[in-house]
Amino acid sequence: MIVRSLKRLTPRTASSGIFSIENASQERSMSTVPLHLSRANNGMVNVLVKSTKVPRPATIVPVKKSKKIETLTSRPVQREAMPSHISYVGNEKMPITSNLKIVTPKDDTPRGIWPVFRMMDENGQLRGEALPPSIHSNDLSSERDLDNLRNVLASHHPHFASEIHSSSLLHTSAHEYPDMPLHPHNTLLRAHRQMIRLRKMDTILHNAQRQGRISFYMTHHGEEGLLIGSASALSPKDFVFAQYREAGVLMWRSFTLDQFCNQCFSTDLDLGKGKQMPVHYGSRALNYQTVSSPLGTQLTQAVGAGYKLKLDCQKSPGKEQAVSIAYFGDGAASSVDFHSACNFAATLKVPMIFFCRNNGYAISTPVKDQYAGDGIISRAPGYGMAGIRVDGNDIFAVHAAVQAARAYAVENDAPVMIEAMTYRQGHHSTSDDSSRYRDAEEVQNATDVSDPIVRLDLFLRQFDWMDDSIAMSIEDEERVAVLRAMEAAESRPDPDIRHMFEDVYHEKPPHLIKQEEVLMQHLKKHNIKY
């Protein structure tokens, strides 16, 4: 039984991964569980258990502690040879391009393997040789000045100047972010914090499921970059049709930890009134359609919503055009709904984005057993649709690709397909044991090489915007925030049982009224308290 105290939370099991908190240093020392630990847990065997500790760079270039950074090249940063290919599941190699290009139906289709658009390599450095600086960077470290950072980056990487200047991640927010205590207007630092927040929430709620406190969970380990990168490139007016691994998109739209936990614990504050299994979030206020379990159903729904948005703009020419975006996995691309949605979107010229997160596995089925062609993106030309393939672990590249895709969709009243290449570090869900169908070495290699949080962390460290002390502080704050939200949700009552019969129809039909009466009579007769 968990002790209801915010000063000290005792673990339910010795190896639960959710530790007591008395102070930050003690908590950190207790969280050093092996990254991958095989053990039996709640009837599940060979479960990969993750520490709540976010992986950090193994080696960091020593940085001279100075308040002024004259230029980006003023410190001894060793620039490694830029990789020309990205390795993927099954050791397949895909060429990397630094050219942001939406391939339209009017363009020639790329021959061979479609290239992967990338801006930032695994070492956290933007691609391309750094040029002699044309401007100086004044006090980048202490002020966390995004405008200054943006100008410096564009000066040193002119081939990315357009993407850098247009990136919302590199622009100061006009409004304060309520979840940013120290830098309320810094969009880039918020993206970094939210990626950590999502991983903390995943680790703790995953372990809570293992303890029997919730029934189900799915993590986003390794996919945080594509979620925050894409969400930050959208307009709040855009309609999101998610699958079940896009909580980061909802988090960026300010869905709170309390709301996430209330949904997973099915409390009286759950917006879905307890009718959905955990991680099937939804928020009408945030234009995030409620998740449904069957694969692919959200695709055709997104087409219909996008078409409605198009018709609304035609009726009101001055109205700002919004788009719909459908997230789906490589496995869902094998569903009938995928074909129907692509065909209707292209023929009806619907302003929408098909966003495929290709993480290598459709639950246990590797991509080599799913399709013989070049991934998912090579299908776009067959439907007469524009498309682009992007490195899903590069938050800047994903952001730029989604921004460009959205602009194309609005300007041309047409759909765009994006394939984001990533890797699922965790199990498919808590009902899955991925050690049965993939090697631990493969998982470890993806974790060590292409983790999106580490990549952004390395980028920030180049400018003294991040160090171990700051990273630890963020981790501590987010871990405690998740534990606090989980504790609050766990103490709340269940939804009223009468909600079971509500919201099914606009007006409750006679047969549901009868079912409700029978149930109430049964509970009363047998003195059952729900």
MARGU-692672 format. One record per residue (C-alpha): residue in one letter; y, x, z. Coordinates in steps of 0.5 Angstrom, whole numbers, plus 500, padded with zeros to 3 digits. Example, Ala and Ser with C-alpha at 12.3 -4.5 7.8 and 13.67 -1.06 7.14 Angstrom:
2
pt residu=A | py=491 | px=525 | pz=516 $
pt residu=S | py=498 | px=527 | pz=514 $
***
This chain:
530
pt residu=M | py=500 | px=500 | pz=500 $
pt residu=I | py=507 | px=503 | pz=498 $
pt residu=V | py=512 | px=504 | pz=504 $
pt residu=R | py=518 | px=500 | pz=502 $
pt residu=S | py=523 | px=506 | pz=503 $
pt residu=L | py=527 | px=509 | pz=498 $
pt residu=K | py=528 | px=515 | pz=503 $
pt residu=R | py=520 | px=516 | pz=502 $
pt residu=L | py=515 | px=513 | pz=497 $
pt residu=T | py=508 | px=515 | pz=499 $
pt residu=P | py=503 | px=516 | pz=494 $
pt residu=R | py=497 | px=511 | pz=493 $
pt residu=T | py=492 | px=516 | pz=491 $
pt residu=A | py=492 | px=524 | pz=492 $
pt residu=S | py=492 | px=525 | pz=485 $
pt residu=S | py=497 | px=519 | pz=483 $
pt residu=G | py=502 | px=523 | pz=480 $
pt residu=I | py=507 | px=519 | pz=483 $
pt residu=F | py=509 | px=523 | pz=489 $
pt residu=S | py=513 | px=522 | pz=496 $
pt residu=I | py=521 | px=524 | pz=495 $
pt residu=E | py=524 | px=527 | pz=501 $
pt residu=N | py=529 | px=532 | pz=497 $
pt residu=A | py=529 | px=534 | pz=490 $
pt residu=S | py=526 | px=541 | pz=492 $
pt residu=Q | py=520 | px=538 | pz=495 $
pt residu=E | py=519 | px=533 | pz=490 $
pt residu=R | py=519 | px=538 | pz=484 $
pt residu=S | py=514 | px=543 | pz=488 $
pt residu=M | py=509 | px=537 | pz=489 $
pt residu=S | py=510 | px=535 | pz=481 $
pt residu=T | py=507 | px=541 | pz=478 $
pt residu=V | py=500 | px=537 | pz=476 $
pt residu=P | py=497 | px=540 | pz=471 $
pt residu=L | py=499 | px=538 | pz=464 $
pt residu=H | py=492 | px=535 | pz=462 $
pt residu=L | py=488 | px=534 | pz=467 $
pt residu=S | py=481 | px=531 | pz=466 $
pt residu=R | py=478 | px=526 | pz=471 $
pt residu=A | py=475 | px=519 | pz=473 $
pt residu=N | py=480 | px=514 | pz=475 $
pt residu=N | py=480 | px=506 | pz=475 $
pt residu=G | py=473 | px=507 | pz=471 $
pt residu=M | py=476 | px=511 | pz=466 $
pt residu=V | py=474 | px=518 | pz=465 $
pt residu=N | py=477 | px=524 | pz=461 $
pt residu=V | py=484 | px=521 | pz=462 $
pt residu=L | py=489 | px=526 | pz=460 $
pt residu=V | py=494 | px=525 | pz=466 $
pt residu=K | py=501 | px=528 | pz=465 $
pt residu=S | py=506 | px=531 | pz=470 $
pt residu=T | py=512 | px=527 | pz=471 $
pt residu=K | py=515 | px=534 | pz=470 $
pt residu=V | py=519 | px=534 | pz=463 $
pt residu=P | py=516 | px=541 | pz=459 $
pt residu=R | py=522 | px=546 | pz=459 $
pt residu=P | py=522 | px=552 | pz=454 $
pt residu=A | py=518 | px=558 | pz=456 $
pt residu=T | py=523 | px=563 | pz=454 $
pt residu=I | py=530 | px=562 | pz=454 $
pt residu=V | py=535 | px=567 | pz=451 $
pt residu=P | py=539 | px=570 | pz=457 $
pt residu=V | py=546 | px=567 | pz=457 $
pt residu=K | py=552 | px=571 | pz=459 $
pt residu=K | py=556 | px=566 | pz=464 $
pt residu=S | py=563 | px=565 | pz=462 $
pt residu=K | py=567 | px=559 | pz=461 $
pt residu=K | py=570 | px=561 | pz=454 $
pt residu=I | py=565 | px=561 | pz=448 $
pt residu=E | py=569 | px=564 | pz=443 $
pt residu=T | py=564 | px=563 | pz=437 $
pt residu=L | py=557 | px=561 | pz=436 $
pt residu=T | py=555 | px=568 | pz=434 $
pt residu=S | py=559 | px=571 | pz=440 $
pt residu=R | py=552 | px=571 | pz=444 $
pt residu=P | py=546 | px=575 | pz=442 $
pt residu=V | py=542 | px=569 | pz=439 $
pt residu=Q | py=536 | px=572 | pz=435 $
pt residu=R | py=535 | px=568 | pz=429 $
pt residu=E | py=527 | px=567 | pz=427 $
pt residu=A | py=525 | px=566 | pz=420 $
pt residu=M | py=526 | px=559 | pz=418 $
pt residu=P | py=519 | px=555 | pz=417 $
pt residu=S | py=518 | px=552 | pz=410 $
pt residu=H | py=513 | px=547 | pz=412 $
pt residu=I | py=511 | px=543 | pz=417 $
pt residu=S | py=504 | px=542 | pz=420 $
pt residu=Y | py=501 | px=536 | pz=421 $
pt residu=V | py=495 | px=532 | pz=423 $
pt residu=G | py=489 | px=535 | pz=420 $
pt residu=N | py=493 | px=542 | pz=418 $
pt residu=E | py=496 | px=539 | pz=413 $
pt residu=K | py=502 | px=542 | pz=411 $
pt residu=M | py=509 | px=539 | pz=408 $
pt residu=P | py=515 | px=542 | pz=405 $
pt residu=I | py=521 | px=542 | pz=409 $
pt residu=T | py=528 | px=540 | pz=406 $
pt residu=S | py=535 | px=541 | pz=409 $
pt residu=N | py=537 | px=536 | pz=403 $
pt residu=L | py=539 | px=529 | pz=406 $
pt residu=K | py=536 | px=525 | pz=400 $
pt residu=I | py=535 | px=518 | pz=399 $
pt residu=V | py=530 | px=517 | pz=393 $
pt residu=T | py=532 | px=511 | pz=390 $
pt residu=P | py=528 | px=507 | pz=385 $
pt residu=K | py=533 | px=510 | pz=379 $
pt residu=D | py=531 | px=517 | pz=381 $
pt residu=D | py=525 | px=521 | pz=379 $
pt residu=T | py=519 | px=521 | pz=385 $
pt residu=P | py=518 | px=527 | pz=388 $
pt residu=R | py=512 | px=531 | pz=385 $
pt residu=G | py=506 | px=533 | pz=390 $
pt residu=I | py=508 | px=532 | pz=397 $
pt residu=W | py=514 | px=529 | pz=399 $
pt residu=P | py=519 | px=534 | pz=403 $
pt residu=V | py=520 | px=533 | pz=410 $
pt residu=F | py=528 | px=532 | pz=412 $
pt residu=R | py=530 | px=537 | pz=418 $
pt residu=M | py=536 | px=539 | pz=421 $
pt residu=M | py=534 | px=543 | pz=427 $
pt residu=D | py=528 | px=547 | pz=427 $
pt residu=E | py=523 | px=548 | pz=433 $
pt residu=N | py=527 | px=553 | pz=437 $
pt residu=G | py=533 | px=548 | pz=437 $
pt residu=Q | py=537 | px=552 | pz=432 $
pt residu=L | py=540 | px=548 | pz=426 $
pt residu=R | py=537 | px=550 | pz=419 $
pt residu=G | py=541 | px=555 | pz=415 $
pt residu=E | py=544 | px=562 | pz=416 $
pt residu=A | py=550 | px=562 | pz=420 $
pt residu=L | py=556 | px=564 | pz=417 $
pt residu=P | py=562 | px=568 | pz=419 $
pt residu=P | py=566 | px=563 | pz=424 $
pt residu=S | py=573 | px=560 | pz=421 $
pt residu=I | py=575 | px=557 | pz=428 $
pt residu=H | py=574 | px=558 | pz=435 $
pt residu=S | py=570 | px=554 | pz=440 $
pt residu=N | py=575 | px=553 | pz=446 $
pt residu=D | py=571 | px=552 | pz=453 $
pt residu=L | py=565 | px=548 | pz=450 $
pt residu=S | py=561 | px=549 | pz=456 $
pt residu=S | py=566 | px=546 | pz=462 $
pt residu=E | py=569 | px=541 | pz=458 $
pt residu=R | py=563 | px=538 | pz=454 $
pt residu=D | py=567 | px=537 | pz=448 $
pt residu=L | py=564 | px=533 | pz=443 $
pt residu=D | py=569 | px=534 | pz=438 $
pt residu=N | py=570 | px=541 | pz=439 $
pt residu=L | py=562 | px=542 | pz=438 $
pt residu=R | py=562 | px=538 | pz=432 $
pt residu=N | py=568 | px=542 | pz=428 $
pt residu=V | py=564 | px=548 | pz=430 $
pt residu=L | py=557 | px=546 | pz=428 $
pt residu=A | py=560 | px=544 | pz=421 $
pt residu=S | py=564 | px=550 | pz=420 $
pt residu=H | py=558 | px=554 | pz=421 $
pt residu=H | py=553 | px=550 | pz=417 $
pt residu=P | py=557 | px=547 | pz=412 $
pt residu=H | py=551 | px=545 | pz=408 $
pt residu=F | py=550 | px=540 | pz=414 $
pt residu=A | py=558 | px=538 | pz=414 $
pt residu=S | py=557 | px=531 | pz=412 $
pt residu=E | py=551 | px=529 | pz=417 $
pt residu=I | py=555 | px=533 | pz=422 $
pt residu=H | py=561 | px=529 | pz=422 $
pt residu=S | py=558 | px=523 | pz=421 $
pt residu=S | py=553 | px=523 | pz=426 $
pt residu=S | py=555 | px=518 | pz=432 $
pt residu=L | py=551 | px=523 | pz=436 $
pt residu=L | py=556 | px=528 | pz=436 $
pt residu=H | py=562 | px=523 | pz=437 $
pt residu=T | py=565 | px=521 | pz=443 $
pt residu=S | py=564 | px=514 | pz=445 $
pt residu=A | py=570 | px=510 | pz=446 $
pt residu=H | py=567 | px=506 | pz=451 $
pt residu=E | py=564 | px=509 | pz=458 $
pt residu=Y | py=556 | px=509 | pz=458 $
pt residu=P | py=555 | px=506 | pz=465 $
pt residu=D | py=548 | px=510 | pz=465 $
pt residu=M | py=552 | px=517 | pz=465 $
pt residu=P | py=555 | px=519 | pz=472 $
pt residu=L | py=558 | px=525 | pz=470 $
pt residu=H | py=560 | px=525 | pz=462 $
pt residu=P | py=561 | px=517 | pz=461 $
pt residu=H | py=563 | px=518 | pz=454 $
pt residu=N | py=558 | px=524 | pz=451 $
pt residu=T | py=554 | px=521 | pz=446 $
pt residu=L | py=549 | px=527 | pz=445 $
pt residu=L | py=548 | px=528 | pz=453 $
pt residu=R | py=546 | px=521 | pz=454 $
pt residu=A | py=541 | px=522 | pz=448 $
pt residu=H | py=538 | px=528 | pz=452 $
pt residu=R | py=538 | px=524 | pz=459 $
pt residu=Q | py=535 | px=518 | pz=456 $
pt residu=M | py=529 | px=522 | pz=452 $
pt residu=I | py=528 | px=524 | pz=459 $
pt residu=R | py=529 | px=517 | pz=462 $
pt residu=L | py=524 | px=514 | pz=458 $
pt residu=R | py=519 | px=520 | pz=459 $
pt residu=K | py=519 | px=519 | pz=467 $
pt residu=M | py=518 | px=512 | pz=466 $
pt residu=D | py=512 | px=512 | pz=462 $
pt residu=T | py=509 | px=517 | pz=466 $
pt residu=I | py=510 | px=513 | pz=473 $
pt residu=L | py=508 | px=507 | pz=470 $
pt residu=H | py=502 | px=510 | pz=466 $
pt residu=N | py=500 | px=512 | pz=473 $
pt residu=A | py=502 | px=505 | pz=476 $
pt residu=Q | py=497 | px=502 | pz=471 $
pt residu=R | py=491 | px=507 | pz=473 $
pt residu=Q | py=493 | px=505 | pz=481 $
pt residu=G | py=491 | px=498 | pz=479 $
pt residu=R | py=499 | px=496 | pz=480 $
pt residu=I | py=500 | px=493 | pz=473 $
pt residu=S | py=495 | px=491 | pz=468 $
pt residu=F | py=497 | px=495 | pz=462 $
pt residu=Y | py=501 | px=501 | pz=459 $
pt residu=M | py=503 | px=505 | pz=453 $
pt residu=T | py=507 | px=511 | pz=453 $
pt residu=H | py=512 | px=514 | pz=448 $
pt residu=H | py=510 | px=522 | pz=449 $
pt residu=G | py=512 | px=526 | pz=444 $
pt residu=E | py=516 | px=520 | pz=440 $
pt residu=E | py=522 | px=520 | pz=444 $
pt residu=G | py=526 | px=524 | pz=439 $
pt residu=L | py=525 | px=519 | pz=433 $
pt residu=L | py=527 | px=513 | pz=438 $
pt residu=I | py=533 | px=515 | pz=441 $
pt residu=G | py=535 | px=518 | pz=434 $
pt residu=S | py=534 | px=512 | pz=430 $
pt residu=A | py=537 | px=507 | pz=435 $
pt residu=S | py=543 | px=511 | pz=436 $
pt residu=A | py=544 | px=510 | pz=428 $
pt residu=L | py=544 | px=503 | pz=428 $
pt residu=S | py=549 | px=498 | pz=430 $
pt residu=P | py=548 | px=493 | pz=436 $
pt residu=K | py=549 | px=487 | pz=431 $
pt residu=D | py=542 | px=490 | pz=427 $
pt residu=F | py=536 | px=486 | pz=429 $
pt residu=V | py=530 | px=490 | pz=431 $
pt residu=F | py=523 | px=488 | pz=430 $
pt residu=A | py=519 | px=493 | pz=434 $
pt residu=Q | py=512 | px=494 | pz=434 $
pt residu=Y | py=510 | px=496 | pz=441 $
pt residu=R | py=512 | px=504 | pz=442 $
pt residu=E | py=519 | px=503 | pz=441 $
pt residu=A | py=522 | px=502 | pz=448 $
pt residu=G | py=527 | px=508 | pz=447 $
pt residu=V | py=530 | px=503 | pz=442 $
pt residu=L | py=531 | px=498 | pz=447 $
pt residu=M | py=533 | px=503 | pz=452 $
pt residu=W | py=539 | px=506 | pz=448 $
pt residu=R | py=541 | px=498 | pz=447 $
pt residu=S | py=542 | px=499 | pz=455 $
pt residu=F | py=536 | px=495 | pz=457 $
pt residu=T | py=535 | px=497 | pz=464 $
pt residu=L | py=530 | px=500 | pz=468 $
pt residu=D | py=530 | px=494 | pz=473 $
pt residu=Q | py=529 | px=490 | pz=466 $
pt residu=F | py=523 | px=494 | pz=464 $
pt residu=C | py=519 | px=494 | pz=471 $
pt residu=N | py=520 | px=487 | pz=472 $
pt residu=Q | py=517 | px=486 | pz=465 $
pt residu=C | py=511 | px=490 | pz=466 $
pt residu=F | py=510 | px=487 | pz=473 $
pt residu=S | py=511 | px=480 | pz=471 $
pt residu=T | py=516 | px=478 | pz=476 $
pt residu=D | py=521 | px=472 | pz=477 $
pt residu=L | py=526 | px=476 | pz=473 $
pt residu=D | py=522 | px=478 | pz=467 $
pt residu=L | py=526 | px=475 | pz=461 $
pt residu=G | py=519 | px=473 | pz=458 $
pt residu=K | py=517 | px=469 | pz=464 $
pt residu=G | py=511 | px=473 | pz=465 $
pt residu=K | py=508 | px=470 | pz=459 $
pt residu=Q | py=507 | px=477 | pz=455 $
pt residu=M | py=503 | px=483 | pz=457 $
pt residu=P | py=506 | px=489 | pz=459 $
pt residu=V | py=511 | px=493 | pz=454 $
pt residu=H | py=512 | px=487 | pz=450 $
pt residu=Y | py=519 | px=487 | pz=451 $
pt residu=G | py=524 | px=482 | pz=448 $
pt residu=S | py=532 | px=481 | pz=449 $
pt residu=R | py=536 | px=476 | pz=445 $
pt residu=A | py=542 | px=479 | pz=448 $
pt residu=L | py=541 | px=486 | pz=445 $
pt residu=N | py=538 | px=483 | pz=438 $
pt residu=Y | py=531 | px=486 | pz=440 $
pt residu=Q | py=526 | px=481 | pz=438 $
pt residu=T | py=520 | px=480 | pz=443 $
pt residu=V | py=514 | px=484 | pz=441 $
pt residu=S | py=507 | px=481 | pz=439 $
pt residu=S | py=501 | px=485 | pz=439 $
pt residu=P | py=498 | px=483 | pz=432 $
pt residu=L | py=499 | px=489 | pz=428 $
pt residu=G | py=504 | px=488 | pz=422 $
pt residu=T | py=507 | px=481 | pz=424 $
pt residu=Q | py=514 | px=484 | pz=425 $
pt residu=L | py=514 | px=486 | pz=418 $
pt residu=T | py=515 | px=480 | pz=415 $
pt residu=Q | py=519 | px=477 | pz=420 $
pt residu=A | py=524 | px=482 | pz=419 $
pt residu=V | py=524 | px=481 | pz=412 $
pt residu=G | py=526 | px=474 | pz=413 $
pt residu=A | py=531 | px=476 | pz=418 $
pt residu=G | py=534 | px=481 | pz=414 $
pt residu=Y | py=534 | px=475 | pz=408 $
pt residu=K | py=538 | px=471 | pz=413 $
pt residu=L | py=543 | px=476 | pz=414 $
pt residu=K | py=544 | px=477 | pz=407 $
pt residu=L | py=545 | px=470 | pz=406 $
pt residu=D | py=550 | px=469 | pz=412 $
pt residu=C | py=554 | px=475 | pz=409 $
pt residu=Q | py=555 | px=471 | pz=402 $
pt residu=K | py=557 | px=465 | pz=405 $
pt residu=S | py=562 | px=469 | pz=409 $
pt residu=P | py=565 | px=475 | pz=405 $
pt residu=G | py=569 | px=478 | pz=410 $
pt residu=K | py=563 | px=478 | pz=415 $
pt residu=E | py=560 | px=485 | pz=417 $
pt residu=Q | py=554 | px=486 | pz=414 $
pt residu=A | py=548 | px=487 | pz=419 $
pt residu=V | py=541 | px=489 | pz=417 $
pt residu=S | py=534 | px=488 | pz=420 $
pt residu=I | py=529 | px=494 | pz=422 $
pt residu=A | py=522 | px=494 | pz=423 $
pt residu=Y | py=518 | px=499 | pz=426 $
pt residu=F | py=511 | px=500 | pz=425 $
pt residu=G | py=506 | px=505 | pz=425 $
pt residu=D | py=501 | px=509 | pz=420 $
pt residu=G | py=496 | px=504 | pz=422 $
pt residu=A | py=500 | px=498 | pz=421 $
pt residu=A | py=501 | px=500 | pz=414 $
pt residu=S | py=494 | px=498 | pz=412 $
pt residu=S | py=495 | px=491 | pz=414 $
pt residu=V | py=496 | px=485 | pz=409 $
pt residu=D | py=503 | px=484 | pz=412 $
pt residu=F | py=505 | px=491 | pz=410 $
pt residu=H | py=504 | px=489 | pz=403 $
pt residu=S | py=507 | px=482 | pz=403 $
pt residu=A | py=513 | px=485 | pz=407 $
pt residu=C | py=515 | px=490 | pz=402 $
pt residu=N | py=514 | px=486 | pz=396 $
pt residu=F | py=518 | px=480 | pz=399 $
pt residu=A | py=524 | px=485 | pz=401 $
pt residu=A | py=524 | px=489 | pz=395 $
pt residu=T | py=524 | px=483 | pz=390 $
pt residu=L | py=529 | px=479 | pz=394 $
pt residu=K | py=533 | px=485 | pz=395 $
pt residu=V | py=533 | px=485 | pz=403 $
pt residu=P | py=538 | px=489 | pz=407 $
pt residu=M | py=533 | px=492 | pz=411 $
pt residu=I | py=529 | px=499 | pz=414 $
pt residu=F | py=522 | px=500 | pz=414 $
pt residu=F | py=521 | px=505 | pz=419 $
pt residu=C | py=514 | px=508 | pz=420 $
pt residu=R | py=513 | px=513 | pz=425 $
pt residu=N | py=507 | px=516 | pz=423 $
pt residu=N | py=504 | px=520 | pz=429 $
pt residu=G | py=497 | px=522 | pz=426 $
pt residu=Y | py=493 | px=516 | pz=429 $
pt residu=A | py=492 | px=509 | pz=428 $
pt residu=I | py=489 | px=508 | pz=435 $
pt residu=S | py=483 | px=513 | pz=434 $
pt residu=T | py=483 | px=513 | pz=426 $
pt residu=P | py=486 | px=519 | pz=424 $
pt residu=V | py=490 | px=519 | pz=418 $
pt residu=K | py=485 | px=522 | pz=413 $
pt residu=D | py=481 | px=516 | pz=414 $
pt residu=Q | py=486 | px=511 | pz=413 $
pt residu=Y | py=489 | px=513 | pz=406 $
pt residu=A | py=488 | px=518 | pz=400 $
pt residu=G | py=495 | px=518 | pz=398 $
pt residu=D | py=501 | px=522 | pz=401 $
pt residu=G | py=502 | px=518 | pz=407 $
pt residu=I | py=506 | px=512 | pz=407 $
pt residu=I | py=513 | px=514 | pz=404 $
pt residu=S | py=509 | px=515 | pz=397 $
pt residu=R | py=508 | px=507 | pz=397 $
pt residu=A | py=516 | px=506 | pz=397 $
pt residu=P | py=517 | px=507 | pz=389 $
pt residu=G | py=511 | px=503 | pz=388 $
pt residu=Y | py=515 | px=497 | pz=391 $
pt residu=G | py=521 | px=499 | pz=387 $
pt residu=M | py=524 | px=501 | pz=394 $
pt residu=A | py=528 | px=507 | pz=396 $
pt residu=G | py=525 | px=512 | pz=401 $
pt residu=I | py=526 | px=518 | pz=405 $
pt residu=R | py=521 | px=522 | pz=409 $
pt residu=V | py=524 | px=526 | pz=416 $
pt residu=D | py=522 | px=530 | pz=421 $
pt residu=G | py=521 | px=525 | pz=427 $
pt residu=N | py=521 | px=530 | pz=433 $
pt residu=D | py=528 | px=532 | pz=430 $
pt residu=I | py=533 | px=527 | pz=433 $
pt residu=F | py=539 | px=530 | pz=429 $
pt residu=A | py=535 | px=529 | pz=422 $
pt residu=V | py=532 | px=522 | pz=424 $
pt residu=H | py=539 | px=520 | pz=426 $
pt residu=A | py=542 | px=522 | pz=419 $
pt residu=A | py=537 | px=519 | pz=415 $
pt residu=V | py=537 | px=512 | pz=419 $
pt residu=Q | py=545 | px=512 | pz=418 $
pt residu=A | py=544 | px=514 | pz=410 $
pt residu=A | py=539 | px=509 | pz=410 $
pt residu=R | py=543 | px=503 | pz=413 $
pt residu=A | py=549 | px=505 | pz=409 $
pt residu=Y | py=544 | px=504 | pz=402 $
pt residu=A | py=541 | px=498 | pz=405 $
pt residu=V | py=548 | px=495 | pz=406 $
pt residu=E | py=551 | px=497 | pz=400 $
pt residu=N | py=546 | px=496 | pz=395 $
pt residu=D | py=543 | px=489 | pz=399 $
pt residu=A | py=536 | px=493 | pz=398 $
pt residu=P | py=531 | px=495 | pz=403 $
pt residu=V | py=529 | px=503 | pz=405 $
pt residu=M | py=523 | px=506 | pz=407 $
pt residu=I | py=523 | px=511 | pz=412 $
pt residu=E | py=517 | px=515 | pz=414 $
pt residu=A | py=518 | px=519 | pz=421 $
pt residu=M | py=513 | px=525 | pz=422 $
pt residu=T | py=511 | px=526 | pz=429 $
pt residu=Y | py=505 | px=526 | pz=434 $
pt residu=R | py=503 | px=522 | pz=439 $
pt residu=Q | py=502 | px=526 | pz=445 $
pt residu=G | py=499 | px=521 | pz=450 $
pt residu=H | py=493 | px=516 | pz=449 $
pt residu=H | py=494 | px=510 | pz=444 $
pt residu=S | py=494 | px=506 | pz=451 $
pt residu=T | py=491 | px=505 | pz=458 $
pt residu=S | py=485 | px=502 | pz=454 $
pt residu=D | py=484 | px=508 | pz=450 $
pt residu=D | py=481 | px=515 | pz=452 $
pt residu=S | py=484 | px=520 | pz=446 $
pt residu=S | py=479 | px=526 | pz=448 $
pt residu=R | py=474 | px=522 | pz=445 $
pt residu=Y | py=477 | px=523 | pz=438 $
pt residu=R | py=481 | px=529 | pz=438 $
pt residu=D | py=481 | px=536 | pz=441 $
pt residu=A | py=485 | px=538 | pz=447 $
pt residu=E | py=487 | px=544 | pz=443 $
pt residu=E | py=491 | px=540 | pz=438 $
pt residu=V | py=494 | px=536 | pz=443 $
pt residu=Q | py=497 | px=542 | pz=447 $
pt residu=N | py=499 | px=545 | pz=440 $
pt residu=A | py=503 | px=539 | pz=439 $
pt residu=T | py=506 | px=539 | pz=446 $
pt residu=D | py=508 | px=546 | pz=446 $
pt residu=V | py=511 | px=547 | pz=439 $
pt residu=S | py=514 | px=540 | pz=437 $
pt residu=D | py=516 | px=537 | pz=443 $
pt residu=P | py=523 | px=533 | pz=441 $
pt residu=I | py=526 | px=534 | pz=448 $
pt residu=V | py=524 | px=541 | pz=449 $
pt residu=R | py=528 | px=542 | pz=442 $
pt residu=L | py=534 | px=538 | pz=444 $
pt residu=D | py=534 | px=542 | pz=450 $
pt residu=L | py=534 | px=549 | pz=447 $
pt residu=F | py=540 | px=546 | pz=442 $
pt residu=L | py=544 | px=544 | pz=448 $
pt residu=R | py=543 | px=551 | pz=452 $
pt residu=Q | py=546 | px=555 | pz=446 $
pt residu=F | py=553 | px=552 | pz=448 $
pt residu=D | py=551 | px=552 | pz=456 $
pt residu=W | py=551 | px=545 | pz=456 $
pt residu=M | py=544 | px=545 | pz=459 $
pt residu=D | py=540 | px=550 | pz=464 $
pt residu=D | py=535 | px=549 | pz=469 $
pt residu=S | py=539 | px=547 | pz=474 $
pt residu=I | py=542 | px=541 | pz=470 $
pt residu=A | py=535 | px=539 | pz=467 $
pt residu=M | py=532 | px=539 | pz=474 $
pt residu=S | py=538 | px=535 | pz=477 $
pt residu=I | py=537 | px=530 | pz=471 $
pt residu=E | py=529 | px=530 | pz=472 $
pt residu=D | py=530 | px=528 | pz=479 $
pt residu=E | py=535 | px=523 | pz=478 $
pt residu=E | py=531 | px=519 | pz=473 $
pt residu=R | py=525 | px=520 | pz=477 $
pt residu=V | py=528 | px=517 | pz=483 $
pt residu=A | py=531 | px=511 | pz=479 $
pt residu=V | py=524 | px=509 | pz=476 $
pt residu=L | py=521 | px=509 | pz=483 $
pt residu=R | py=527 | px=505 | pz=485 $
pt residu=A | py=526 | px=500 | pz=480 $
pt residu=M | py=519 | px=500 | pz=480 $
pt residu=E | py=519 | px=499 | pz=488 $
pt residu=A | py=524 | px=493 | pz=487 $
pt residu=A | py=520 | px=490 | pz=481 $
pt residu=E | py=513 | px=490 | pz=485 $
pt residu=S | py=516 | px=487 | pz=491 $
pt residu=R | py=519 | px=481 | pz=487 $
pt residu=P | py=515 | px=474 | pz=487 $
pt residu=D | py=511 | px=472 | pz=481 $
pt residu=P | py=514 | px=467 | pz=476 $
pt residu=D | py=514 | px=460 | pz=477 $
pt residu=I | py=507 | px=457 | pz=474 $
pt residu=R | py=511 | px=451 | pz=471 $
pt residu=H | py=514 | px=457 | pz=466 $
pt residu=M | py=507 | px=457 | pz=463 $
pt residu=F | py=509 | px=450 | pz=459 $
pt residu=E | py=516 | px=452 | pz=457 $
pt residu=D | py=519 | px=455 | pz=451 $
pt residu=V | py=513 | px=453 | pz=447 $
pt residu=Y | py=516 | px=448 | pz=443 $
pt residu=H | py=523 | px=446 | pz=443 $
pt residu=E | py=521 | px=439 | pz=447 $
pt residu=K | py=515 | px=439 | pz=451 $
pt residu=P | py=510 | px=435 | pz=447 $
pt residu=P | py=505 | px=430 | pz=451 $
pt residu=H | py=499 | px=434 | pz=451 $
pt residu=L | py=503 | px=440 | pz=454 $
pt residu=I | py=506 | px=435 | pz=459 $
pt residu=K | py=499 | px=432 | pz=461 $
pt residu=Q | py=496 | px=439 | pz=462 $
pt residu=E | py=501 | px=441 | pz=467 $
pt residu=E | py=500 | px=435 | pz=471 $
pt residu=V | py=493 | px=436 | pz=471 $
pt residu=L | py=494 | px=443 | pz=473 $
pt residu=M | py=499 | px=441 | pz=479 $
pt residu=Q | py=494 | px=436 | pz=481 $
pt residu=H | py=488 | px=441 | pz=481 $
pt residu=L | py=492 | px=446 | pz=485 $
pt residu=K | py=494 | px=441 | pz=490 $
pt residu=K | py=487 | px=438 | pz=491 $
pt residu=H | py=484 | px=445 | pz=493 $
pt residu=N | py=490 | px=448 | pz=496 $
pt residu=I | py=491 | px=453 | pz=492 $
pt residu=K | py=498 | px=457 | pz=492 $
pt residu=Y | py=500 | px=461 | pz=486 $
***
